[in-house]
Amino acid sequence: MRNQLLDYIYSPKCYGNLELYRTINESNGNILSGILRCTSCKSLYGIRGGIPVLYVDECFKLSNIAQMTFYNMYAKLYDTLEAKLAYLGSFSEDMLRRENYIFPRDRI
C-alpha cells in the first residue's frame, strides 16, 4: 500500500480519515504490513500483504452470522409464500408493497 492511498480510504465505522499508525514491513516505498488508525474514533485496521483490511468487528459477531444464515434460509420460502397468497387473493405483489394500498372490502 502506498501512502497516497490514505487520501482515498476512510474508516468503515465512522467514515473518519485514516492515518498510518505503525509500519511493520516496507519494501520500495510500499507498506506491506502495518497498522492504520482512524483519526476520529481511534479504531485500528491492519495492512496485510500491502492491502488495508477494513473489517468492522461487529459484522463478524456470532449473532449477526446466525441472523444472516436464517435470513438466507427463509427469504426464498417467504417470497414463494407471498407470491402464492397474492395469486390466491387476486392481487399483485406490487399492491402489497404500495404504502397506501387499501384492500377492497370484498377481499378481507
MOPAC internal coordinates of N, CA, C and O (Angstrom, degrees):
PM7 1SCF
backbone

  N    0.0000 0     0.00 0     0.00 0    0    0    0
  C    1.4381 1     0.00 0     0.00 0    1    0    0
  C    1.5302 1   108.36 1     0.00 0    2    1    0
  O    1.2310 1   121.13 1   -43.11 1    3    2    1
  N    1.2914 1   115.45 1   136.89 1    3    2    1
  C    1.4625 1   119.67 1   176.60 1    5    3    2
  C    1.5257 1   110.28 1   -96.54 1    6    5    3
  O    1.2310 1   120.76 1   -27.08 1    7    6    5
  N    1.3062 1   116.16 1   152.92 1    7    6    5
  C    1.4704 1   121.33 1  -179.55 1    9    7    6
  C    1.5239 1   112.61 1   -59.04 1   10    9    7
  O    1.2310 1   119.96 1   150.97 1   11   10    9
  N    1.3493 1   117.69 1   -29.03 1   11   10    9
  C    1.4615 1   121.24 1  -179.08 1   13   11   10
  C    1.5262 1   111.63 1   -63.26 1   14   13   11
  O    1.2310 1   119.78 1   155.69 1   15   14   13
  N    1.3237 1   118.03 1   -24.31 1   15   14   13
  C    1.4578 1   122.02 1   179.91 1   17   15   14
  C    1.5291 1   111.74 1   -64.13 1   18   17   15
  O    1.2310 1   120.03 1   154.65 1   19   18   17
  N    1.3067 1   117.55 1   -25.35 1   19   18   17
  C    1.4686 1   121.20 1  -179.38 1   21   19   18
  C    1.5286 1   112.86 1   -61.40 1   22   21   19
  O    1.2310 1   120.26 1   158.22 1   23   22   21
  N    1.3243 1   117.12 1   -21.78 1   23   22   21
  C    1.4672 1   120.40 1   176.92 1   25   23   22
  C    1.5240 1   112.29 1   -73.45 1   26   25   23
  O    1.2310 1   119.99 1   165.20 1   27   26   25
  N    1.3346 1   117.62 1   -14.80 1   27   26   25
  C    1.4542 1   121.36 1  -172.75 1   29   27   26
  C    1.5331 1   114.99 1  -115.85 1   30   29   27
  O    1.2310 1   119.74 1   170.18 1   31   30   29
  N    1.3163 1   118.09 1    -9.82 1   31   30   29
  C    1.4611 1   119.79 1  -179.25 1   33   31   30
  C    1.5257 1   110.03 1  -113.31 1   34   33   31
  O    1.2310 1   121.56 1   -29.51 1   35   34   33
  N    1.3226 1   114.61 1   150.49 1   35   34   33
  C    1.4587 1   121.71 1  -176.91 1   37   35   34
  C    1.5183 1   109.97 1  -133.90 1   38   37   35
  O    1.2310 1   120.81 1   -15.61 1   39   38   37
  N    1.2938 1   116.06 1   164.39 1   39   38   37
  C    1.4593 1   121.89 1   176.24 1   41   39   38
  C    1.5285 1   109.28 1   -66.50 1   42   41   39
  O    1.2310 1   119.38 1   -51.84 1   43   42   41
  N    1.3330 1   118.79 1   128.16 1   43   42   41
  C    1.4610 1   120.13 1   177.97 1   45   43   42
  C    1.5240 1   112.68 1   -71.65 1   46   45   43
  O    1.2310 1   120.40 1   166.69 1   47   46   45
  N    1.3099 1   116.83 1   -13.31 1   47   46   45
  C    1.4657 1   120.78 1  -177.91 1   49   47   46
  C    1.5254 1   111.64 1   -84.10 1   50   49   47
  O    1.2310 1   119.91 1   133.77 1   51   50   49
  N    1.3262 1   117.77 1   -46.23 1   51   50   49
  C    1.4734 1   120.52 1  -175.26 1   53   51   50
  C    1.5261 1   112.69 1  -130.27 1   54   53   51
  O    1.2310 1   120.06 1   179.89 1   55   54   53
  N    1.3318 1   117.49 1    -0.11 1   55   54   53
  C    1.4745 1   123.88 1  -179.10 1   57   55   54
  C    1.5224 1   113.02 1    64.98 1   58   57   55
  O    1.2310 1   120.80 1  -156.07 1   59   58   57
  N    1.3264 1   116.07 1    23.93 1   59   58   57
  C    1.4596 1   120.54 1   175.71 1   61   59   58
  C    1.5253 1   110.80 1   -79.28 1   62   61   59
  O    1.2310 1   120.85 1   -13.41 1   63   62   61
  N    1.3147 1   115.98 1   166.59 1   63   62   61
  C    1.4660 1   121.35 1   178.38 1   65   63   62
  C    1.5187 1   110.44 1   -71.37 1   66   65   63
  O    1.2310 1   120.68 1   -31.30 1   67   66   65
  N    1.3266 1   116.31 1   148.70 1   67   66   65
  C    1.4553 1   121.57 1   177.43 1   69   67   66
  C    1.5179 1   109.48 1  -106.22 1   70   69   67
  O    1.2310 1   121.58 1   -33.87 1   71   70   69
  N    1.3262 1   114.59 1   146.13 1   71   70   69
  C    1.4599 1   120.74 1   176.11 1   73   71   70
  C    1.5243 1   108.54 1  -128.22 1   74   73   71
  O    1.2310 1   121.06 1   -25.51 1   75   74   73
  N    1.3159 1   115.58 1   154.49 1   75   74   73
  C    1.4584 1   120.12 1   176.93 1   77   75   74
  C    1.5191 1   107.46 1   -75.15 1   78   77   75
  O    1.2310 1   120.63 1   -65.63 1   79   78   77
  N    1.3053 1   116.41 1   114.37 1   79   78   77
  C    1.4630 1   122.27 1  -176.58 1   81   79   78
  C    1.5224 1   110.55 1   -89.23 1   82   81   79
  O    1.2310 1   120.59 1   137.03 1   83   82   81
  N    1.3361 1   116.48 1   -42.97 1   83   82   81
  C    1.4586 1   120.49 1  -179.06 1   85   83   82
  C    1.5258 1   109.57 1  -153.52 1   86   85   83
  O    1.2310 1   120.78 1   -44.58 1   87   86   85
  N    1.3269 1   116.11 1   135.42 1   87   86   85
  C    1.4638 1   121.77 1   174.28 1   89   87   86
  C    1.5159 1   107.80 1  -103.50 1   90   89   87
  O    1.2310 1   120.58 1   -54.57 1   91   90   89
  N    1.3242 1   116.49 1   125.43 1   91   90   89
  C    1.4610 1   120.70 1  -179.75 1   93   91   90
  C    1.5220 1   110.42 1  -100.57 1   94   93   91
  O    1.2310 1   120.41 1   137.62 1   95   94   93
  N    1.3425 1   116.81 1   -42.38 1   95   94   93
  C    1.4605 1   121.02 1  -178.50 1   97   95   94
  C    1.5255 1   108.19 1  -141.47 1   98   97   95
  O    1.2310 1   121.45 1   -51.49 1   99   98   97
  N    1.3467 1   114.84 1   128.51 1   99   98   97
  C    1.4617 1   119.80 1  -178.30 1  101   99   98
  C    1.5227 1   108.87 1  -135.14 1  102  101   99
  O    1.2310 1   120.95 1   -36.14 1  103  102  101
  N    1.3600 1   115.79 1   143.86 1  103  102  101
  C    1.4485 1   120.02 1   178.80 1  105  103  102
  C    1.5251 1   109.60 1  -145.17 1  106  105  103
  O    1.2310 1   120.03 1   -56.93 1  107  106  105
  N    1.3180 1   117.55 1   123.07 1  107  106  105
  C    1.4691 1   123.94 1   178.89 1  109  107  106
  C    1.5248 1   112.99 1    51.79 1  110  109  107
  O    1.2310 1   119.97 1  -138.18 1  111  110  109
  N    1.3149 1   117.65 1    41.82 1  111  110  109
  C    1.4625 1   121.01 1   178.51 1  113  111  110
  C    1.5149 1   114.32 1    82.22 1  114  113  111
  O    1.2310 1   119.65 1   176.38 1  115  114  113
  N    1.3310 1   118.28 1    -3.62 1  115  114  113
  C    1.4613 1   122.33 1   176.50 1  117  115  114
  C    1.5219 1   109.69 1   -98.95 1  118  117  115
  O    1.2310 1   120.81 1   -47.64 1  119  118  117
  N    1.3060 1   116.06 1   132.36 1  119  118  117
  C    1.4572 1   120.77 1   177.47 1  121  119  118
  C    1.5284 1   106.94 1   -85.99 1  122  121  119
  O    1.2310 1   120.33 1   -66.34 1  123  122  121
  N    1.3191 1   116.97 1   113.66 1  123  122  121
  C    1.4596 1   121.89 1  -178.06 1  125  123  122
  C    1.5239 1   111.85 1   -86.73 1  126  125  123
  O    1.2310 1   120.63 1   144.01 1  127  126  125
  N    1.3120 1   116.39 1   -35.99 1  127  126  125
  C    1.4619 1   119.82 1   175.42 1  129  127  126
  C    1.5210 1   108.75 1  -148.60 1  130  129  127
  O    1.2310 1   121.98 1   -34.41 1  131  130  129
  N    1.3194 1   113.82 1   145.59 1  131  130  129
  C    1.4486 1   119.35 1  -178.28 1  133  131  130
  C    1.5180 1   110.75 1   174.75 1  134  133  131
  O    1.2310 1   121.38 1    15.55 1  135  134  133
  N    1.3255 1   114.97 1  -164.45 1  135  134  133
  C    1.4623 1   120.43 1  -177.76 1  137  135  134
  C    1.5248 1   109.21 1  -134.05 1  138  137  135
  O    1.2310 1   121.06 1   -46.84 1  139  138  137
  N    1.3319 1   115.58 1   133.16 1  139  138  137
  C    1.4594 1   122.63 1   173.85 1  141  139  138
  C    1.5284 1   108.05 1  -103.30 1  142  141  139
  O    1.2310 1   120.33 1   -33.02 1  143  142  141
  N    1.3273 1   116.98 1   146.98 1  143  142  141
  C    1.4614 1   120.66 1   177.31 1  145  143  142
  C    1.5222 1   109.60 1  -130.72 1  146  145  143
  O    1.2310 1   121.26 1   -43.09 1  147  146  145
  N    1.3388 1   115.19 1   136.91 1  147  146  145
  C    1.4590 1   120.89 1   176.75 1  149  147  146
  C    1.5200 1   108.86 1   -74.53 1  150  149  147
  O    1.2310 1   120.45 1   -46.06 1  151  150  149
  N    1.3177 1   116.75 1   133.94 1  151  150  149
  C    1.4616 1   120.02 1  -179.88 1  153  151  150
  C    1.5243 1   111.89 1   -75.24 1  154  153  151
  O    1.2310 1   119.80 1   161.88 1  155  154  153
  N    1.3301 1   117.99 1   -18.12 1  155  154  153
  C    1.4680 1   121.53 1  -178.86 1  157  155  154
  C    1.5244 1   112.52 1   -92.79 1  158  157  155
  O    1.2310 1   120.68 1   118.24 1  159  158  157
  N    1.3439 1   116.30 1   -61.76 1  159  158  157
  C    1.4678 1   120.13 1  -173.91 1  161  159  158
  C    1.5242 1   113.25 1   -96.43 1  162  161  159
  O    1.2310 1   120.01 1   176.50 1  163  162  161
  N    1.3197 1   117.58 1    -3.50 1  163  162  161
  C    1.4738 1   124.39 1   177.60 1  165  163  162
  C    1.5272 1   113.74 1    64.85 1  166  165  163
  O    1.2310 1   119.61 1  -161.39 1  167  166  165
  N    1.3367 1   118.35 1    18.61 1  167  166  165
  C    1.4632 1   121.32 1   175.31 1  169  167  166
  C    1.5198 1   109.77 1   -68.78 1  170  169  167
  O    1.2310 1   120.86 1   -32.12 1  171  170  169
  N    1.3282 1   115.96 1   147.88 1  171  170  169
  C    1.4603 1   121.76 1  -179.09 1  173  171  170
  C    1.5236 1   109.88 1  -108.45 1  174  173  171
  O    1.2310 1   120.67 1   -39.43 1  175  174  173
  N    1.3409 1   116.33 1   140.57 1  175  174  173
  C    1.4585 1   122.97 1   179.05 1  177  175  174
  C    1.5143 1   108.30 1  -134.64 1  178  177  175
  O    1.2310 1   120.50 1   -39.83 1  179  178  177
  N    1.3168 1   116.65 1   140.17 1  179  178  177
  C    1.4499 1   121.18 1  -177.32 1  181  179  178
  C    1.5122 1   113.37 1   -85.37 1  182  181  179
  O    1.2310 1   121.78 1   -18.14 1  183  182  181
  N    1.3104 1   114.21 1   161.86 1  183  182  181
  C    1.4662 1   122.30 1   170.49 1  185  183  182
  C    1.5188 1   104.86 1  -121.61 1  186  185  183
  O    1.2310 1   120.19 1   -60.85 1  187  186  185
  N    1.3275 1   117.25 1   119.15 1  187  186  185
  C    1.4630 1   121.74 1  -178.49 1  189  187  186
  C    1.5273 1   109.13 1  -127.56 1  190  189  187
  O    1.2310 1   121.05 1   -54.29 1  191  190  189
  N    1.2987 1   115.60 1   125.71 1  191  190  189
  C    1.4667 1   120.01 1   179.96 1  193  191  190
  C    1.5132 1   112.20 1    61.39 1  194  193  191
  O    1.2310 1   120.45 1  -151.24 1  195  194  193
  N    1.3266 1   116.75 1    28.76 1  195  194  193
  C    1.4542 1   121.32 1   179.92 1  197  195  194
  C    1.5183 1   114.30 1    81.89 1  198  197  195
  O    1.2310 1   120.09 1  -173.93 1  199  198  197
  N    1.3314 1   117.42 1     6.07 1  199  198  197
  C    1.4726 1   121.64 1  -177.60 1  201  199  198
  C    1.5179 1   109.87 1  -116.30 1  202  201  199
  O    1.2310 1   119.79 1   -53.69 1  203  202  201
  N    1.3448 1   118.00 1   126.31 1  203  202  201
  C    1.4673 1   119.99 1   176.24 1  205  203  202
  C    1.5351 1   110.30 1   -67.24 1  206  205  203
  O    1.2310 1   120.55 1   -47.41 1  207  206  205
  N    1.3253 1   116.55 1   132.59 1  207  206  205
  C    1.4632 1   122.58 1   179.88 1  209  207  206
  C    1.5237 1   106.62 1  -104.18 1  210  209  207
  O    1.2310 1   121.02 1   -78.97 1  211  210  209
  N    1.3383 1   115.66 1   101.03 1  211  210  209
  C    1.4615 1   121.06 1  -172.44 1  213  211  210
  C    1.5262 1   111.59 1  -105.69 1  214  213  211
  O    1.2310 1   120.39 1  -129.26 1  215  214  213
  N    1.3273 1   116.86 1    50.74 1  215  214  213
  C    1.4591 1   121.24 1   177.19 1  217  215  214
  C    1.5237 1   109.92 1   -79.30 1  218  217  215
  O    1.2310 1   121.18 1   -33.93 1  219  218  217
  N    1.3255 1   115.36 1   146.07 1  219  218  217
  C    1.4577 1   120.86 1   171.81 1  221  219  218
  C    1.5210 1   106.03 1  -102.79 1  222  221  219
  O    1.2310 1   119.88 1   -57.19 1  223  222  221
  N    1.3185 1   117.83 1   122.81 1  223  222  221
  C    1.4640 1   122.20 1  -174.04 1  225  223  222
  C    1.5224 1   113.10 1   -55.62 1  226  225  223
  O    1.2310 1   119.62 1   145.77 1  227  226  225
  N    1.3400 1   118.33 1   -34.23 1  227  226  225
  C    1.4570 1   121.34 1  -177.70 1  229  227  226
  C    1.5269 1   112.08 1   -60.69 1  230  229  227
  O    1.2310 1   120.05 1   153.54 1  231  230  229
  N    1.3201 1   117.51 1   -26.46 1  231  230  229
  C    1.4640 1   121.06 1  -179.18 1  233  231  230
  C    1.5205 1   111.68 1   -68.02 1  234  233  231
  O    1.2310 1   119.91 1   158.60 1  235  234  233
  N    1.3061 1   117.78 1   -21.40 1  235  234  233
  C    1.4550 1   120.97 1  -174.23 1  237  235  234
  C    1.5246 1   113.02 1  -108.49 1  238  237  235
  O    1.2310 1   119.93 1  -166.50 1  239  238  237
  N    1.3276 1   117.74 1    13.50 1  239  238  237
  C    1.4561 1   120.36 1   175.74 1  241  239  238
  C    1.5235 1   109.48 1   -68.41 1  242  241  239
  O    1.2310 1   120.38 1   -29.81 1  243  242  241
  N    1.3284 1   116.87 1   150.19 1  243  242  241
  C    1.4538 1   122.10 1  -176.98 1  245  243  242
  C    1.5247 1   111.65 1   -58.86 1  246  245  243
  O    1.2310 1   119.74 1   141.77 1  247  246  245
  N    1.3290 1   118.11 1   -38.23 1  247  246  245
  C    1.4658 1   120.16 1  -178.79 1  249  247  246
  C    1.5255 1   111.34 1   -64.02 1  250  249  247
  O    1.2310 1   119.64 1   141.51 1  251  250  249
  N    1.3174 1   118.30 1   -38.49 1  251  250  249
  C    1.4645 1   121.05 1   178.67 1  253  251  250
  C    1.5268 1   111.68 1   -70.53 1  254  253  251
  O    1.2310 1   120.30 1   143.67 1  255  254  253
  N    1.3177 1   117.03 1   -36.33 1  255  254  253
  C    1.4650 1   120.40 1   178.52 1  257  255  254
  C    1.5232 1   109.48 1   -67.33 1  258  257  255
  O    1.2310 1   119.98 1   137.54 1  259  258  257
  N    1.3306 1   117.65 1   -42.46 1  259  258  257
  C    1.4670 1   121.32 1   178.42 1  261  259  258
  C    1.5233 1   110.65 1   -63.83 1  262  261  259
  O    1.2310 1   120.26 1   137.51 1  263  262  261
  N    1.3276 1   117.12 1   -42.49 1  263  262  261
  C    1.4589 1   120.98 1   179.75 1  265  263  262
  C    1.5267 1   110.45 1   -61.56 1  266  265  263
  O    1.2310 1   119.74 1   136.06 1  267  266  265
  N    1.3013 1   118.11 1   -43.94 1  267  266  265
  C    1.4603 1   121.90 1   179.90 1  269  267  266
  C    1.5240 1   110.95 1   -65.52 1  270  269  267
  O    1.2310 1   119.99 1   141.75 1  271  270  269
  N    1.3232 1   117.62 1   -38.25 1  271  270  269
  C    1.4613 1   121.36 1   178.68 1  273  271  270
  C    1.5249 1   110.62 1   -62.85 1  274  273  271
  O    1.2310 1   120.33 1   132.46 1  275  274  273
  N    1.3432 1   116.97 1   -47.54 1  275  274  273
  C    1.4642 1   120.31 1   179.06 1  277  275  274
  C    1.5226 1   111.28 1   -64.81 1  278  277  275
  O    1.2310 1   120.24 1   140.80 1  279  278  277
  N    1.3096 1   117.15 1   -39.20 1  279  278  277
  C    1.4591 1   120.06 1   178.72 1  281  279  278
  C    1.5316 1   110.16 1   -60.93 1  282  281  279
  O    1.2310 1   120.31 1   133.70 1  283  282  281
  N    1.3241 1   117.01 1   -46.30 1  283  282  281
  C    1.4709 1   120.50 1  -179.27 1  285  283  282
  C    1.5238 1   111.79 1   -63.19 1  286  285  283
  O    1.2310 1   120.35 1   147.01 1  287  286  285
  N    1.3361 1   116.93 1   -32.99 1  287  286  285
  C    1.4623 1   120.46 1  -179.98 1  289  287  286
  C    1.5308 1   111.51 1   -72.64 1  290  289  287
  O    1.2310 1   120.33 1   138.52 1  291  290  289
  N    1.3299 1   116.98 1   -41.48 1  291  290  289
  C    1.4571 1   120.64 1  -171.39 1  293  291  290
  C    1.5253 1   115.05 1   -97.65 1  294  293  291
  O    1.2310 1   119.30 1   167.63 1  295  294  293
  N    1.3027 1   118.95 1   -12.37 1  295  294  293
  C    1.4663 1   120.96 1  -178.28 1  297  295  294
  C    1.5260 1   111.48 1   -62.85 1  298  297  295
  O    1.2310 1   120.15 1   135.75 1  299  298  297
  N    1.3063 1   117.32 1   -44.25 1  299  298  297
  C    1.4700 1   120.74 1  -179.73 1  301  299  298
  C    1.5285 1   110.42 1   -65.67 1  302  301  299
  O    1.2310 1   120.61 1   138.55 1  303  302  301
  N    1.3330 1   116.43 1   -41.45 1  303  302  301
  C    1.4590 1   120.85 1   178.28 1  305  303  302
  C    1.5257 1   110.60 1   -61.92 1  306  305  303
  O    1.2310 1   120.51 1   135.98 1  307  306  305
  N    1.3181 1   116.62 1   -44.02 1  307  306  305
  C    1.4613 1   121.35 1  -179.84 1  309  307  306
  C    1.5282 1   110.91 1   -63.26 1  310  309  307
  O    1.2310 1   120.06 1   135.84 1  311  310  309
  N    1.3199 1   117.49 1   -44.16 1  311  310  309
  C    1.4653 1   120.70 1  -179.99 1  313  311  310
  C    1.5266 1   111.50 1   -62.45 1  314  313  311
  O    1.2310 1   120.59 1   138.92 1  315  314  313
  N    1.3238 1   116.47 1   -41.08 1  315  314  313
  C    1.4642 1   120.55 1   178.21 1  317  315  314
  C    1.5232 1   110.62 1   -64.17 1  318  317  315
  O    1.2310 1   120.55 1   134.22 1  319  318  317
  N    1.3259 1   116.55 1   -45.78 1  319  318  317
  C    1.4649 1   121.30 1   179.51 1  321  319  318
  C    1.5302 1   111.17 1   -62.41 1  322  321  319
  O    1.2310 1   120.10 1   137.40 1  323  322  321
  N    1.3140 1   117.41 1   -42.60 1  323  322  321
  C    1.4627 1   121.93 1   178.88 1  325  323  322
  C    1.5303 1   110.98 1   -61.14 1  326  325  323
  O    1.2310 1   120.50 1   136.46 1  327  326  325
  N    1.3266 1   116.65 1   -43.54 1  327  326  325
  C    1.4716 1   120.82 1  -179.94 1  329  327  326
  C    1.5230 1   111.12 1   -64.44 1  330  329  327
  O    1.2310 1   120.05 1   138.65 1  331  330  329
  N    1.3361 1   117.51 1   -41.35 1  331  330  329
  C    1.4672 1   120.73 1  -179.77 1  333  331  330
  C    1.5244 1   111.31 1   -67.96 1  334  333  331
  O    1.2310 1   120.23 1   138.70 1  335  334  333
  N    1.3262 1   117.16 1   -41.30 1  335  334  333
  C    1.4687 1   120.18 1   177.98 1  337  335  334
  C    1.5270 1   110.99 1   -65.04 1  338  337  335
  O    1.2310 1   120.26 1   141.80 1  339  338  337
  N    1.2995 1   117.12 1   -38.20 1  339  338  337
  C    1.4610 1   120.44 1   177.87 1  341  339  338
  C    1.5284 1   110.11 1   -64.17 1  342  341  339
  O    1.2310 1   120.62 1   138.28 1  343  342  341
  N    1.3181 1   116.43 1   -41.72 1  343  342  341
  C    1.4661 1   120.79 1   178.94 1  345  343  342
  C    1.5304 1   110.64 1   -64.35 1  346  345  343
  O    1.2310 1   120.02 1   134.37 1  347  346  345
  N    1.3324 1   117.56 1   -45.63 1  347  346  345
  C    1.4653 1   121.36 1  -179.99 1  349  347  346
  C    1.5258 1   112.44 1   -65.64 1  350  349  347
  O    1.2310 1   120.39 1   147.62 1  351  350  349
  N    1.3185 1   116.87 1   -32.38 1  351  350  349
  C    1.4623 1   121.07 1  -179.19 1  353  351  350
  C    1.5134 1   113.17 1   -89.52 1  354  353  351
  O    1.2310 1   119.89 1  -175.57 1  355  354  353
  N    1.3129 1   117.82 1     4.43 1  355  354  353
  C    1.4691 1   123.82 1   179.30 1  357  355  354
  C    1.5241 1   113.35 1    58.63 1  358  357  355
  O    1.2310 1   120.45 1  -141.26 1  359  358  357
  N    1.3022 1   116.74 1    38.74 1  359  358  357
  C    1.4622 1   119.81 1   172.02 1  361  359  358
  C    1.5151 1   108.05 1  -137.58 1  362  361  359
  O    1.2310 1   121.09 1   -19.55 1  363  362  361
  N    1.2972 1   115.51 1   160.45 1  363  362  361
  C    1.4627 1   119.93 1  -175.62 1  365  363  362
  C    1.5307 1   110.38 1   -92.76 1  366  365  363
  O    1.2310 1   121.60 1   -16.57 1  367  366  365
  N    1.3152 1   114.55 1   163.43 1  367  366  365
  C    1.4600 1   119.60 1   176.25 1  369  367  366
  C    1.5258 1   110.24 1   -63.98 1  370  369  367
  O    1.2310 1   120.17 1   148.08 1  371  370  369
  N    1.3237 1   117.28 1   -31.92 1  371  370  369
  C    1.4653 1   120.29 1   178.59 1  373  371  370
  C    1.5230 1   111.11 1   -61.57 1  374  373  371
  O    1.2310 1   120.65 1   141.88 1  375  374  373
  N    1.3325 1   116.36 1   -38.12 1  375  374  373
  C    1.4640 1   119.47 1   177.49 1  377  375  374
  C    1.5284 1   110.75 1   -62.69 1  378  377  375
  O    1.2310 1   120.35 1   141.91 1  379  378  377
  N    1.3268 1   116.94 1   -38.09 1  379  378  377
  C    1.4587 1   120.63 1   178.78 1  381  379  378
  C    1.5263 1   111.70 1   -64.93 1  382  381  379
  O    1.2310 1   120.91 1   145.86 1  383  382  381
  N    1.3092 1   115.87 1   -34.14 1  383  382  381
  C    1.4608 1   119.94 1  -175.48 1  385  383  382
  C    1.5286 1   113.00 1   -84.72 1  386  385  383
  O    1.2310 1   120.45 1   163.75 1  387  386  385
  N    1.3371 1   116.74 1   -16.25 1  387  386  385
  C    1.4629 1   118.81 1   178.00 1  389  387  386
  C    1.5137 1   109.45 1   -65.97 1  390  389  387
  O    1.2310 1   120.93 1   -43.49 1  391  390  389
  N    1.2834 1   115.82 1   136.51 1  391  390  389
  C    1.4596 1   121.15 1  -173.33 1  393  391  390
  C    1.5239 1   112.87 1   -67.27 1  394  393  391
  O    1.2310 1   119.58 1   140.44 1  395  394  393
  N    1.3039 1   118.40 1   -39.56 1  395  394  393
  C    1.4613 1   121.18 1  -173.23 1  397  395  394
  C    1.5254 1   113.49 1  -109.57 1  398  397  395
  O    1.2310 1   120.23 1  -155.23 1  399  398  397
  N    1.3294 1   117.17 1    24.77 1  399  398  397
  C    1.4556 1   119.63 1  -178.64 1  401  399  398
  C    1.5288 1   110.49 1   -70.91 1  402  401  399
  O    1.2310 1   120.25 1   -48.21 1  403  402  401
  N    1.3185 1   117.13 1   131.79 1  403  402  401
  C    1.4598 1   122.71 1   177.81 1  405  403  402
  C    1.5250 1   107.37 1  -114.13 1  406  405  403
  O    1.2310 1   120.55 1   -57.01 1  407  406  405
  N    1.3292 1   116.55 1   122.99 1  407  406  405
  C    1.4578 1   120.71 1  -179.77 1  409  407  406
  C    1.5220 1   109.90 1   -69.96 1  410  409  407
  O    1.2310 1   120.34 1   -42.97 1  411  410  409
  N    1.3249 1   116.95 1   137.03 1  411  410  409
  C    1.4660 1   119.79 1   174.33 1  413  411  410
  C    1.5259 1   109.19 1   -63.98 1  414  413  411
  O    1.2310 1   120.37 1   -30.50 1  415  414  413
  N    1.3250 1   116.90 1   149.50 1  415  414  413
  C    1.4597 1   122.70 1  -176.72 1  417  415  414
  C    1.5238 1   113.53 1   -58.36 1  418  417  415
  O    1.2310 1   120.15 1   145.68 1  419  418  417
  N    1.3216 1   117.33 1   -34.32 1  419  418  417
  C    1.4737 1   119.31 1  -177.06 1  421  419  418
  C    1.5249 1   112.87 1   -73.22 1  422  421  419
  O    1.2310 1   119.22 1   171.24 1  423  422  421
  N    1.3558 1   119.09 1    -8.76 1  423  422  421
  C    1.4530 1   121.38 1   179.20 1  425  423  422
  C    1.5225 1   112.38 1  -101.09 1  426  425  423
  O    1.2310 1   119.89 1   173.00 1  427  426  425
  N    1.3067 1   117.82 1    -7.00 1  427  426  425
  C    1.4764 1   120.03 1  -176.40 1  429  427  426
  C    1.5080 1   109.78 1   -89.97 1  430  429  427
  O    1.2310 1   120.10 1   180.00 1  431  430  429

